[in-house]
Amino acid sequence: MDQDWEDRVTAAWAAFDDCAEDEAAAFRAVIDTLADELPADSPLGLFERACAWDSTGHSDRAVPLYREALARGLSRVSGYKGRRAKIQLSSSLRNTGHPEEGVKLLSPELLAPSDELDDAVRATLALCLSSMGRDREGLSLVLGALAPHLPRYQRSMATYARLLVEPED
């Protein structure tokens, strides 16, 4: 899509931060209007609608929209938004009682080229794992993501993270 459209979407999301809960429907209407400007088969509109439902507390309404956006090639249109959709869909799946689907969707992202969403992948995957009773694996992911950001103890924390999931000798 063109930069003007992207700028208006960004502005709508920036305004959302100041929205009260009772303004959720109005916010979704703004996103719907922007999405309606796109071709009917555009995965970008589906993605933005999914985000709007998700951000206003309706994970159940967001899940099918995220799925459809990904199925229509969101990752080809925007690799960054495709990765965001996988993170957000996984979170919504967890919220709706399907964390195992979130784990299946996000696990391959651990091997994807690195970007600024790496820690979000690990944090969301950790939540999904925890929801499945796999807390040690989740903690390992979180510690591994945190370690590089620490002013000291990076090596120790990375080792501890690894040892949480490695079999004992």
C-alpha positions in Angstrom: 0.0 0.0 0.0 1.1 3.6 -0.4 2.8 5.6 2.3 -0.1 7.9 2.8 -2.3 5.0 3.8 0.4 3.6 6.1 0.8 7.0 7.7 -3.0 7.2 8.4 -3.0 3.7 9.9 0.0 4.7 12.1 -1.8 7.8 13.2 -5.0 5.9 14.0 -3.0 3.5 16.2 -1.2 6.4 17.9 -4.6 7.9 18.7 -5.8 4.5 20.1 -3.4 4.9 23.0 -5.6 7.7 24.2 -8.9 6.0 23.7 -11.1 5.1 26.6 -12.7 1.6 26.7 -16.0 2.9 25.7 -14.5 4.2 22.5 -13.4 0.8 21.2 -16.2 0.5 18.6 -15.4 3.9 17.2 -11.7 3.0 17.0 -12.6 -0.2 15.1 -14.8 1.8 12.8 -11.8 4.0 11.9 -9.7 0.9 11.1 -12.6 -0.6 9.1 -12.8 2.6 7.0 -9.0 2.5 6.3 -9.2 -1.2 5.5 -12.1 -0.6 3.1 -9.8 1.6 1.0 -7.8 -1.5 0.1 -8.6 -4.1 -2.6 -11.0 -6.7 -1.2 -8.4 -9.4 -1.3 -5.7 -7.4 0.5 -4.3 -9.1 3.6 -3.3 -5.8 5.0 -6.9 -4.8 5.7 -7.6 -8.1 7.4 -4.5 -7.7 9.5 -5.5 -4.2 10.7 -9.0 -5.3 11.5 -7.6 -8.3 13.4 -5.3 -6.0 15.4 -8.2 -3.6 16.2 -10.4 -6.5 17.5 -7.5 -7.9 19.4 -6.5 -4.6 21.0 -10.0 -3.9 22.1 -10.3 -7.2 24.0 -11.8 -9.5 21.4 -9.2 -12.2 20.7 -12.0 -14.5 19.5 -12.9 -12.1 16.7 -9.3 -11.5 15.8 -8.2 -15.1 15.3 -10.1 -15.8 12.0 -8.9 -12.4 10.6 -5.3 -13.1 11.4 -5.6 -16.6 9.9 -7.1 -15.2 6.7 -4.5 -12.4 6.5 -1.7 -14.9 6.7 -3.5 -17.3 4.2 -3.8 -14.4 1.7 -0.1 -13.8 1.8 0.5 -11.1 4.4 4.0 -12.3 4.9 4.7 -11.8 1.2 3.3 -8.3 1.3 5.1 -7.3 4.5 7.4 -9.7 6.2 7.3 -7.5 9.3 3.5 -7.5 9.6 3.4 -11.2 8.8 5.7 -11.9 11.7 3.6 -9.5 13.9 0.4 -11.4 12.8 2.0 -14.7 13.9 2.9 -13.3 17.3 -0.5 -11.7 17.8 -2.4 -14.7 16.5 -0.4 -17.0 18.9 -1.3 -14.7 21.8 -5.0 -14.7 20.8 -5.0 -18.5 20.4 -3.6 -18.7 23.9 -6.2 -16.3 25.2 -9.0 -18.4 23.6 -7.7 -21.7 25.1 -5.5 -23.0 22.2 -2.0 -22.4 23.3 -0.7 -25.5 21.5 -1.6 -23.9 18.2 0.3 -20.8 19.3 3.4 -23.0 20.0 3.1 -24.7 16.6 2.8 -21.3 14.9 5.6 -19.5 16.7 8.2 -22.2 17.1 9.5 -21.9 13.5 9.9 -18.1 14.2 12.8 -19.0 16.6 14.8 -19.9 13.4 13.6 -17.0 11.3 16.0 -14.2 10.4 16.5 -11.9 13.5 14.7 -8.6 13.8 13.3 -6.4 16.5 10.4 -8.8 17.1 12.6 -11.7 18.3 12.0 -10.9 22.0 8.2 -10.7 21.4 8.3 -14.1 19.7 10.1 -15.6 22.7 7.8 -13.9 25.3 4.6 -14.9 23.5 5.9 -18.4 22.9 6.8 -18.6 26.6 3.3 -17.7 27.6 1.9 -20.3 25.3 4.2 -22.9 26.7 3.3 -21.9 30.3 -0.4 -22.3 29.5 0.4 -25.8 28.4 2.2 -26.5 31.7 5.6 -26.3 30.1 6.9 -23.6 32.5 10.6 -24.6 32.4 10.7 -24.2 28.6 8.9 -20.9 28.8 11.3 -19.6 31.5 14.2 -20.7 29.4 13.0 -18.6 26.5 12.4 -15.6 28.6 15.8 -15.8 30.3 17.4 -16.3 26.9 15.7 -13.2 25.5 16.5 -11.1 28.6 20.2 -12.1 28.9 21.6 -9.9 26.1 19.9 -6.8 27.6 21.5 -7.2 31.1 24.4 -4.9 32.0 26.2 -7.9 33.5 25.7 -11.7 33.8 24.7 -12.2 30.2 26.8 -15.4 29.9 25.5 -16.8 33.2 21.9 -16.1 32.4 22.2 -17.6 28.9 23.7 -20.7 30.4 21.0 -20.9 33.0 18.4 -20.6 30.3 19.9 -23.4 28.3 20.3 -25.7 31.4 16.6 -25.3 32.1 15.8 -27.4 29.0 18.9 -29.5 28.5 18.7 -33.0 29.8 20.8 -33.6 32.9 23.9 -35.8 32.5 
